[in-house]
Amino acid sequence: MVGAADLFAVTIILSLQGWCGMARVVRGKLLELREEGLVMAAQLSGASDWRIIVRHLLPAFMSYLIVQMTLAIPAMILGETALSFLGLGLRPPVVSWGVFCRRRRTCAR
């Protein structure tokens, strides 16, 4: 497998680049949800912190997280394309938009 190592390296690079934005969004949304009335009601009823997180915060947060992850997919695709086009990503036996654009650019000269 020629492109497996390249694909793994590109995945690691894009993941490291993209995690801080996702972490900031996750933290902000959880801090926002923490201030809602359902958390206060659960605390007043005597629920533990773990129960509040599992039963109230995570279900309210999962739909938001799924949307954020879905919207991050095109950015990862474009990042892989840009890296491959610049020659830092996948290489020619692997099929990729960046590889195709790079090969097309060299053929046009």
A tleap script that builds the chain and sets N, CA, C and O, in Angstrom:
source leaprc.protein.ff14SB
mol = sequence {
  NMET VAL GLY ALA ALA ASP LEU PHE ALA VAL
  THR ILE ILE LEU SER LEU GLN GLY TRP CYS
  GLY MET ALA ARG VAL VAL ARG GLY LYS LEU
  LEU GLU LEU ARG GLU GLU GLY LEU VAL MET
  ALA ALA GLN LEU SER GLY ALA SER ASP TRP
  ARG ILE ILE VAL ARG HIE LEU LEU PRO ALA
  PHE MET SER TYR LEU ILE VAL GLN MET THR
  LEU ALA ILE PRO ALA MET ILE LEU GLY GLU
  THR ALA LEU SER PHE LEU GLY LEU GLY LEU
  ARG PRO PRO VAL VAL SER TRP GLY VAL PHE
  CYS ARG ARG ARG ARG THR CYS ALA CARG
}
set mol.1.N position { 0.844 -1.181 0.000 }
set mol.1.CA position { 0.000 0.000 0.000 }
set mol.1.C position { 0.884 1.237 0.000 }
set mol.1.O position { 1.531 1.568 0.994 }
set mol.2.N position { 0.892 1.895 -1.121 }
set mol.2.CA position { 1.752 3.058 -1.284 }
set mol.2.C position { 1.233 4.243 -0.493 }
set mol.2.O position { 2.022 4.930 0.156 }
set mol.3.N position { -0.076 4.510 -0.524 }
set mol.3.CA position { -0.611 5.733 0.057 }
set mol.3.C position { -1.094 5.624 1.484 }
set mol.3.O position { -1.568 6.617 2.037 }
set mol.4.N position { -0.995 4.454 2.110 }
set mol.4.CA position { -1.531 4.301 3.463 }
set mol.4.C position { -0.776 5.166 4.465 }
set mol.4.O position { -1.394 5.810 5.313 }
set mol.5.N position { 0.543 5.190 4.378 }
set mol.5.CA position { 1.335 6.013 5.295 }
set mol.5.C position { 1.096 7.490 5.038 }
set mol.5.O position { 0.996 8.280 5.977 }
set mol.6.N position { 1.003 7.868 3.756 }
set mol.6.CA position { 0.726 9.263 3.414 }
set mol.6.C position { -0.641 9.687 3.914 }
set mol.6.O position { -0.794 10.779 4.459 }
set mol.7.N position { -1.625 8.839 3.734 }
set mol.7.CA position { -2.977 9.162 4.188 }
set mol.7.C position { -3.023 9.302 5.702 }
set mol.7.O position { -3.688 10.197 6.224 }
set mol.8.N position { -2.325 8.428 6.403 }
set mol.8.CA position { -2.273 8.514 7.863 }
set mol.8.C position { -1.601 9.814 8.307 }
set mol.8.O position { -2.075 10.472 9.233 }
set mol.9.N position { -0.507 10.182 7.656 }
set mol.9.CA position { 0.205 11.420 7.997 }
set mol.9.C position { -0.668 12.645 7.744 }
set mol.9.O position { -0.704 13.557 8.570 }
set mol.10.N position { -1.368 12.678 6.620 }
set mol.10.CA position { -2.255 13.799 6.306 }
set mol.10.C position { -3.391 13.866 7.321 }
set mol.10.O position { -3.770 14.951 7.761 }
set mol.11.N position { -3.928 12.720 7.690 }
set mol.11.CA position { -5.002 12.687 8.684 }
set mol.11.C position { -4.527 13.233 10.021 }
set mol.11.O position { -5.243 14.005 10.659 }
set mol.12.N position { -3.348 12.852 10.451 }
set mol.12.CA position { -2.786 13.342 11.711 }
set mol.12.C position { -2.557 14.851 11.644 }
set mol.12.O position { -2.888 15.567 12.589 }
set mol.13.N position { -2.000 15.335 10.549 }
set mol.13.CA position { -1.737 16.772 10.395 }
set mol.13.C position { -3.030 17.565 10.449 }
set mol.13.O position { -3.111 18.567 11.160 }
set mol.14.N position { -4.030 17.139 9.717 }
set mol.14.CA position { -5.302 17.876 9.688 }
set mol.14.C position { -6.034 17.774 11.023 }
set mol.14.O position { -6.704 18.720 11.436 }
set mol.15.N position { -5.912 16.648 11.690 }
set mol.15.CA position { -6.547 16.502 13.004 }
set mol.15.C position { -5.901 17.417 14.034 }
set mol.15.O position { -6.598 18.050 14.828 }
set mol.16.N position { -4.588 17.489 14.025 }
set mol.16.CA position { -3.892 18.378 14.957 }
set mol.16.C position { -4.229 19.833 14.680 }
set mol.16.O position { -4.334 20.639 15.605 }
set mol.17.N position { -4.397 20.166 13.412 }
set mol.17.CA position { -4.711 21.538 13.042 }
set mol.17.C position { -6.149 21.894 13.418 }
set mol.17.O position { -6.423 23.035 13.790 }
set mol.18.N position { -7.060 20.944 13.326 }
set mol.18.CA position { -8.467 21.247 13.514 }
set mol.18.C position { -9.027 21.043 14.915 }
set mol.18.O position { -10.148 21.473 15.188 }
set mol.19.N position { -8.287 20.404 15.805 }
set mol.19.CA position { -8.868 20.060 17.101 }
set mol.19.C position { -9.063 21.279 17.980 }
set mol.19.O position { -10.005 21.304 18.772 }
set mol.20.N position { -8.212 22.295 17.877 }
set mol.20.CA position { -8.364 23.427 18.805 }
set mol.20.C position { -9.634 24.210 18.526 }
set mol.20.O position { -10.278 24.684 19.462 }
set mol.21.N position { -10.007 24.357 17.273 }
set mol.21.CA position { -11.270 25.033 16.982 }
set mol.21.C position { -12.463 24.249 17.498 }
set mol.21.O position { -13.408 24.826 18.036 }
set mol.22.N position { -12.419 22.941 17.334 }
set mol.22.CA position { -13.499 22.104 17.834 }
set mol.22.C position { -13.546 22.129 19.362 }
set mol.22.O position { -14.629 22.156 19.945 }
set mol.23.N position { -12.396 22.121 20.006 }
set mol.23.CA position { -12.358 22.174 21.475 }
set mol.23.C position { -12.928 23.493 21.991 }
set mol.23.O position { -13.618 23.517 23.010 }
set mol.24.N position { -12.643 24.578 21.294 }
set mol.24.CA position { -13.179 25.873 21.706 }
set mol.24.C position { -14.692 25.902 21.582 }
set mol.24.O position { -15.379 26.425 22.460 }
set mol.25.N position { -15.212 25.346 20.503 }
set mol.25.CA position { -16.658 25.278 20.297 }
set mol.25.C position { -17.314 24.394 21.356 }
set mol.25.O position { -18.356 24.753 21.904 }
set mol.26.N position { -16.716 23.253 21.642 }
set mol.26.CA position { -17.260 22.327 22.641 }
set mol.26.C position { -17.302 22.994 24.012 }
set mol.26.O position { -18.314 22.925 24.709 }
set mol.27.N position { -16.217 23.628 24.393 }
set mol.27.CA position { -16.159 24.284 25.700 }
set mol.27.C position { -17.200 25.393 25.810 }
set mol.27.O position { -17.899 25.499 26.817 }
set mol.28.N position { -17.300 26.221 24.768 }
set mol.28.CA position { -18.269 27.310 24.792 }
set mol.28.C position { -19.702 26.827 24.896 }
set mol.28.O position { -20.501 27.387 25.647 }
set mol.29.N position { -20.024 25.793 24.147 }
set mol.29.CA position { -21.393 25.275 24.175 }
set mol.29.C position { -21.711 24.620 25.520 }
set mol.29.O position { -22.813 24.786 26.043 }
set mol.30.N position { -20.761 23.884 26.076 }
set mol.30.CA position { -21.009 23.261 27.382 }
set mol.30.C position { -21.131 24.313 28.491 }
set mol.30.O position { -21.932 24.147 29.410 }
set mol.31.N position { -20.355 25.379 28.413 }
set mol.31.CA position { -20.494 26.459 29.390 }
set mol.31.C position { -21.850 27.149 29.258 }
set mol.31.O position { -22.451 27.555 30.252 }
set mol.32.N position { -22.321 27.274 28.021 }
set mol.32.CA position { -23.650 27.853 27.785 }
set mol.32.C position { -24.752 26.953 28.343 }
set mol.32.O position { -25.682 27.436 28.989 }
set mol.33.N position { -24.650 25.653 28.096 }
set mol.33.CA position { -25.656 24.708 28.586 }
set mol.33.C position { -25.645 24.614 30.107 }
set mol.33.O position { -26.679 24.372 30.728 }
set mol.34.N position { -24.468 24.807 30.704 }
set mol.34.CA position { -24.349 24.717 32.159 }
set mol.34.C position { -25.173 25.787 32.876 }
set mol.34.O position { -25.591 25.601 34.018 }
set mol.35.N position { -25.400 26.900 32.194 }
set mol.35.CA position { -26.130 28.011 32.800 }
set mol.35.C position { -27.646 27.900 32.610 }
set mol.35.O position { -28.384 28.752 33.105 }
set mol.36.N position { -28.119 26.885 31.914 }
set mol.36.CA position { -29.561 26.743 31.673 }
set mol.36.C position { -30.278 26.234 32.922 }
set mol.36.O position { -29.666 25.712 33.853 }
set mol.37.N position { -31.579 26.405 32.902 }
set mol.37.CA position { -32.407 26.048 34.048 }
set mol.37.C position { -32.459 24.568 34.340 }
set mol.37.O position { -32.638 24.182 35.495 }
set mol.38.N position { -32.310 23.724 33.337 }
set mol.38.CA position { -32.396 22.284 33.584 }
set mol.38.C position { -31.265 21.796 34.463 }
set mol.38.O position { -31.449 20.857 35.237 }
set mol.39.N position { -30.103 22.411 34.361 }
set mol.39.CA position { -28.987 22.029 35.227 }
set mol.39.C position { -29.263 22.482 36.665 }
set mol.39.O position { -29.005 21.748 37.619 }
set mol.40.N position { -29.783 23.685 36.800 }
set mol.40.CA position { -30.115 24.189 38.143 }
set mol.40.C position { -31.189 23.324 38.796 }
set mol.40.O position { -31.105 23.016 39.985 }
set mol.41.N position { -32.206 22.929 38.011 }
set mol.41.CA position { -33.265 22.076 38.551 }
set mol.41.C position { -32.712 20.717 38.974 }
set mol.41.O position { -33.114 20.179 40.006 }
set mol.42.N position { -31.798 20.162 38.190 }
set mol.42.CA position { -31.202 18.874 38.538 }
set mol.42.C position { -30.349 18.995 39.801 }
set mol.42.O position { -30.355 18.096 40.642 }
set mol.43.N position { -29.619 20.099 39.937 }
set mol.43.CA position { -28.809 20.300 41.139 }
set mol.43.C position { -29.693 20.434 42.375 }
set mol.43.O position { -29.389 19.880 43.431 }
set mol.44.N position { -30.787 21.174 42.233 }
set mol.44.CA position { -31.686 21.349 43.364 }
set mol.44.C position { -32.388 20.057 43.761 }
set mol.44.O position { -32.753 19.874 44.922 }
set mol.45.N position { -32.579 19.154 42.786 }
set mol.45.CA position { -33.213 17.874 43.110 }
set mol.45.C position { -32.218 16.875 43.702 }
set mol.45.O position { -32.603 15.771 44.085 }
set mol.46.N position { -30.937 17.258 43.779 }
set mol.46.CA position { -29.950 16.407 44.428 }
set mol.46.C position { -29.179 15.493 43.492 }
set mol.46.O position { -28.531 14.555 43.957 }
set mol.47.N position { -29.229 15.732 42.200 }
set mol.47.CA position { -28.499 14.890 41.251 }
set mol.47.C position { -26.999 15.150 41.366 }
set mol.47.O position { -26.568 16.277 41.610 }
set mol.48.N position { -26.219 14.101 41.186 }
set mol.48.CA position { -24.761 14.255 41.234 }
set mol.48.C position { -24.279 14.940 39.955 }
set mol.48.O position { -24.997 15.009 38.958 }
set mol.49.N position { -23.047 15.442 40.012 }
set mol.49.CA position { -22.477 16.114 38.836 }
set mol.49.C position { -22.410 15.160 37.642 }
set mol.49.O position { -22.715 15.549 36.515 }
set mol.50.N position { -22.009 13.907 37.895 }
set mol.50.CA position { -21.902 12.914 36.822 }
set mol.50.C position { -23.274 12.667 36.173 }
set mol.50.O position { -23.379 12.572 34.950 }
set mol.51.N position { -24.301 12.567 36.985 }
set mol.51.CA position { -25.652 12.343 36.453 }
set mol.51.C position { -26.118 13.547 35.632 }
set mol.51.O position { -26.760 13.376 34.596 }
set mol.52.N position { -25.808 14.732 36.076 }
set mol.52.CA position { -26.183 15.934 35.329 }
set mol.52.C position { -25.490 15.955 33.965 }
set mol.52.O position { -26.101 16.297 32.952 }
set mol.53.N position { -24.218 15.588 33.953 }
set mol.53.CA position { -23.473 15.565 32.686 }
set mol.53.C position { -24.056 14.531 31.744 }
set mol.53.O position { -24.323 14.830 30.580 }
set mol.54.N position { -24.259 13.308 32.241 }
set mol.54.CA position { -24.701 12.207 31.378 }
set mol.54.C position { -26.163 12.347 30.964 }
set mol.54.O position { -26.502 12.091 29.808 }
set mol.55.N position { -27.020 12.744 31.878 }
set mol.55.CA position { -28.459 12.758 31.595 }
set mol.55.C position { -28.979 14.066 31.009 }
set mol.55.O position { -30.029 14.078 30.367 }
set mol.56.N position { -28.255 15.175 31.221 }
set mol.56.CA position { -28.785 16.462 30.793 }
set mol.56.C position { -27.885 17.181 29.791 }
set mol.56.O position { -28.356 17.631 28.747 }
set mol.57.N position { -26.599 17.291 30.100 }
set mol.57.CA position { -25.710 18.058 29.221 }
set mol.57.C position { -25.381 17.326 27.924 }
set mol.57.O position { -25.482 17.912 26.846 }
set mol.58.N position { -24.991 16.064 28.009 }
set mol.58.CA position { -24.613 15.328 26.794 }
set mol.58.C position { -25.757 15.179 25.790 }
set mol.58.O position { -25.529 15.406 24.602 }
set mol.59.N position { -26.965 14.812 26.196 }
set mol.59.CA position { -28.039 14.732 25.199 }
set mol.59.C position { -28.350 16.085 24.542 }
set mol.59.O position { -28.660 16.138 23.352 }
set mol.60.N position { -28.268 17.163 25.306 }
set mol.60.CA position { -28.519 18.482 24.740 }
set mol.60.C position { -27.386 18.925 23.827 }
set mol.60.O position { -27.583 19.753 22.938 }
set mol.61.N position { -26.209 18.374 24.046 }
set mol.61.CA position { -25.019 18.793 23.319 }
set mol.61.C position { -24.722 17.954 22.083 }
set mol.61.O position { -24.077 18.445 21.157 }
set mol.62.N position { -25.172 16.709 22.042 }
set mol.62.CA position { -24.794 15.791 20.968 }
set mol.62.C position { -25.226 16.270 19.592 }
set mol.62.O position { -24.468 16.132 18.632 }
set mol.63.N position { -26.417 16.827 19.472 }
set mol.63.CA position { -26.853 17.295 18.150 }
set mol.63.C position { -25.961 18.428 17.657 }
set mol.63.O position { -25.643 18.498 16.470 }
set mol.64.N position { -25.562 19.305 18.557 }
set mol.64.CA position { -24.665 20.392 18.204 }
set mol.64.C position { -23.302 19.847 17.766 }
set mol.64.O position { -22.724 20.332 16.793 }
set mol.65.N position { -22.793 18.852 18.476 }
set mol.65.CA position { -21.508 18.258 18.141 }
set mol.65.C position { -21.558 17.544 16.787 }
set mol.65.O position { -20.611 17.631 16.006 }
set mol.66.N position { -22.642 16.849 16.511 }
set mol.66.CA position { -22.785 16.160 15.227 }
set mol.66.C position { -22.780 17.158 14.084 }
set mol.66.O position { -22.149 16.917 13.054 }
set mol.67.N position { -23.476 18.279 14.250 }
set mol.67.CA position { -23.496 19.319 13.205 }
set mol.67.C position { -22.107 19.893 13.010 }
set mol.67.O position { -21.673 20.068 11.871 }
set mol.68.N position { -21.398 20.191 14.089 }
set mol.68.CA position { -20.051 20.750 13.981 }
set mol.68.C position { -19.101 19.789 13.281 }
set mol.68.O position { -18.297 20.209 12.449 }
set mol.69.N position { -19.186 18.514 13.607 }
set mol.69.CA position { -18.314 17.531 12.967 }
set mol.69.C position { -18.663 17.366 11.489 }
set mol.69.O position { -17.776 17.181 10.655 }
set mol.70.N position { -19.943 17.432 11.170 }
set mol.70.CA position { -20.361 17.336 9.772 }
set mol.70.C position { -19.852 18.522 8.974 }
set mol.70.O position { -19.427 18.364 7.829 }
set mol.71.N position { -19.890 19.700 9.560 }
set mol.71.CA position { -19.396 20.889 8.872 }
set mol.71.C position { -17.873 20.914 8.780 }
set mol.71.O position { -17.326 21.635 7.946 }
set mol.72.N position { -17.182 20.155 9.607 }
set mol.72.CA position { -15.722 20.105 9.559 }
set mol.72.C position { -15.211 19.201 8.441 }
set mol.72.O position { -14.057 19.325 8.031 }
set mol.73.N position { -16.045 18.303 7.947 }
set mol.73.CA position { -15.613 17.366 6.905 }
set mol.73.C position { -15.168 18.087 5.632 }
set mol.73.O position { -14.103 17.757 5.110 }
set mol.74.N position { -15.933 19.063 5.100 }
set mol.74.CA position { -15.445 19.759 3.898 }
set mol.74.C position { -14.120 20.488 4.122 }
set mol.74.O position { -13.294 20.553 3.210 }
set mol.75.N position { -13.906 21.030 5.307 }
set mol.75.CA position { -12.635 21.694 5.589 }
set mol.75.C position { -11.487 20.691 5.558 }
set mol.75.O position { -10.400 21.011 5.076 }
set mol.76.N position { -11.713 19.494 6.061 }
set mol.76.CA position { -10.676 18.461 6.029 }
set mol.76.C position { -10.394 18.014 4.591 }
set mol.76.O position { -9.243 17.770 4.227 }
set mol.77.N position { -11.438 17.910 3.784 }
set mol.77.CA position { -11.257 17.530 2.380 }
set mol.77.C position { -10.445 18.590 1.649 }
set mol.77.O position { -9.518 18.266 0.906 }
set mol.78.N position { -10.796 19.864 1.861 }
set mol.78.CA position { -10.047 20.944 1.217 }
set mol.78.C position { -8.615 21.025 1.734 }
set mol.78.O position { -7.700 21.347 0.976 }
set mol.79.N position { -8.414 20.738 3.009 }
set mol.79.CA position { -7.061 20.714 3.551 }
set mol.79.C position { -6.220 19.622 2.927 }
set mol.79.O position { -5.057 19.845 2.589 }
set mol.80.N position { -6.800 18.445 2.771 }
set mol.80.CA position { -6.083 17.342 2.117 }
set mol.80.C position { -5.778 17.696 0.666 }
set mol.80.O position { -4.690 17.409 0.166 }
set mol.81.N position { -6.738 18.317 -0.005 }
set mol.81.CA position { -6.533 18.713 -1.398 }
set mol.81.C position { -5.390 19.712 -1.507 }
set mol.81.O position { -4.532 19.584 -2.380 }
set mol.82.N position { -5.376 20.703 -0.628 }
set mol.82.CA position { -4.317 21.714 -0.665 }
set mol.82.C position { -2.954 21.093 -0.383 }
set mol.82.O position { -1.986 21.402 -1.078 }
set mol.83.N position { -2.859 20.229 0.617 }
set mol.83.CA position { -1.582 19.587 0.924 }
set mol.83.C position { -1.106 18.714 -0.235 }
set mol.83.O position { 0.079 18.716 -0.566 }
set mol.84.N position { -2.018 17.973 -0.849 }
set mol.84.CA position { -1.640 17.114 -1.976 }
set mol.84.C position { -1.235 17.942 -3.191 }
set mol.84.O position { -0.312 17.573 -3.916 }
set mol.85.N position { -1.916 19.047 -3.412 }
set mol.85.CA position { -1.580 19.926 -4.542 }
set mol.85.C position { -0.187 20.522 -4.364 }
set mol.85.O position { 0.554 20.673 -5.335 }
set mol.86.N position { 0.165 20.857 -3.135 }
set mol.86.CA position { 1.485 21.430 -2.866 }
set mol.86.C position { 2.588 20.377 -2.816 }
set mol.86.O position { 3.768 20.717 -2.729 }
set mol.87.N position { 2.210 19.106 -2.870 }
set mol.87.CA position { 3.190 18.040 -2.835 }
set mol.87.C position { 3.515 17.560 -1.431 }
set mol.87.O position { 4.449 16.780 -1.246 }
set mol.88.N position { 2.759 18.014 -0.438 }
set mol.88.CA position { 3.002 17.626 0.942 }
set mol.88.C position { 2.061 16.529 1.422 }
set mol.88.O position { 2.200 16.046 2.546 }
set mol.89.N position { 1.120 16.135 0.598 }
set mol.89.CA position { 0.114 15.159 1.010 }
set mol.89.C position { 0.273 13.837 0.274 }
set mol.89.O position { 1.354 13.250 0.243 }
set mol.90.N position { -0.820 13.385 -0.314 }
set mol.90.CA position { -0.826 12.106 -1.017 }
set mol.90.C position { -0.054 12.209 -2.325 }
set mol.90.O position { 0.110 13.293 -2.883 }
set mol.91.N position { 0.414 11.063 -2.801 }
set mol.91.CA position { 1.224 11.036 -4.018 }
set mol.91.C position { 0.507 10.269 -5.121 }
set mol.91.O position { -0.451 9.547 -4.844 }
set mol.92.N position { 0.954 10.412 -6.370 }
set mol.92.CA position { 0.223 9.986 -7.561 }
set mol.92.C position { -0.453 8.627 -7.640 }
set mol.92.O position { -1.517 8.596 -8.259 }
set mol.93.N position { -0.012 7.535 -7.123 }
set mol.93.CA position { -0.854 6.358 -7.332 }
set mol.93.C position { -2.196 6.447 -6.601 }
set mol.93.O position { -3.135 5.728 -6.942 }
set mol.94.N position { -2.289 7.314 -5.611 }
set mol.94.CA position { -3.513 7.476 -4.838 }
set mol.94.C position { -4.416 8.477 -5.556 }
set mol.94.O position { -3.943 9.481 -6.088 }
set mol.95.N position { -5.702 8.199 -5.566 }
set mol.95.CA position { -6.664 9.093 -6.208 }
set mol.95.C position { -7.088 10.161 -5.201 }
set mol.95.O position { -7.596 9.851 -4.123 }
set mol.96.N position { -6.870 11.415 -5.570 }
set mol.96.CA position { -7.207 12.539 -4.708 }
set mol.96.C position { -7.372 13.771 -5.584 }
set mol.96.O position { -6.755 13.867 -6.645 }
set mol.97.N position { -8.198 14.708 -5.147 }
set mol.97.CA position { -8.369 15.946 -5.909 }
set mol.97.C position { -7.049 16.705 -6.020 }
set mol.97.O position { -6.722 17.237 -7.081 }
set mol.98.N position { -6.298 16.752 -4.932 }
set mol.98.CA position { -5.022 17.462 -4.949 }
set mol.98.C position { -4.018 16.820 -5.882 }
set mol.98.O position { -3.301 17.517 -6.600 }
set mol.99.N position { -3.958 15.496 -5.881 }
set mol.99.CA position { -3.060 14.772 -6.786 }
set mol.99.C position { -3.477 15.036 -8.228 }
set mol.99.O position { -2.626 15.270 -9.086 }
set mol.100.N position { -4.763 15.001 -8.497 }
set mol.100.CA position { -5.275 15.254 -9.841 }
set mol.100.C position { -4.925 16.674 -10.291 }
set mol.100.O position { -4.459 16.870 -11.414 }
set mol.101.N position { -5.144 17.657 -9.430 }
set mol.101.CA position { -4.847 19.050 -9.796 }
set mol.101.C position { -3.357 19.265 -10.014 }
set mol.101.O position { -2.958 19.983 -10.931 }
set mol.102.N position { -2.536 18.645 -9.176 }
set mol.102.CA position { -1.088 18.777 -9.343 }
set mol.102.C position { -0.622 18.135 -10.644 }
set mol.102.O position { 0.192 18.706 -11.370 }
set mol.103.N position { -1.137 16.958 -10.932 }
set mol.103.CA position { -0.767 16.282 -12.175 }
set mol.103.C position { -1.248 17.080 -13.378 }
set mol.103.O position { -0.538 17.190 -14.377 }
set mol.104.N position { -2.446 17.633 -13.283 }
set mol.104.CA position { -3.004 18.434 -14.373 }
set mol.104.C position { -2.179 19.697 -14.598 }
set mol.104.O position { -1.959 20.097 -15.742 }
set mol.105.N position { -1.724 20.322 -13.528 }
set mol.105.CA position { -0.927 21.539 -13.636 }
set mol.105.C position { 0.403 21.248 -14.321 }
set mol.105.O position { 0.852 22.046 -15.144 }
set mol.106.N position { 1.050 20.117 -14.001 }
set mol.106.CA position { 2.327 19.798 -14.630 }
set mol.106.C position { 2.138 19.388 -16.086 }
set mol.106.O position { 3.036 19.605 -16.900 }
set mol.107.N position { 0.997 18.804 -16.434 }
set mol.107.CA position { 0.739 18.425 -17.826 }
set mol.107.C position { 0.423 19.636 -18.693 }
set mol.107.O position { 0.658 19.606 -19.901 }
set mol.108.N position { -0.103 20.694 -18.101 }
set mol.108.CA position { -0.523 21.866 -18.864 }
set mol.108.C position { 0.671 22.706 -19.291 }
set mol.108.O position { 0.542 23.553 -20.175 }
set mol.109.N position { 1.815 22.490 -18.690 }
set mol.109.CA position { 2.998 23.301 -19.049 }
set mol.109.C position { 3.626 22.858 -20.302 }
set mol.109.O position { 4.624 23.438 -20.731 }
savepdb mol mol.pdb
quit
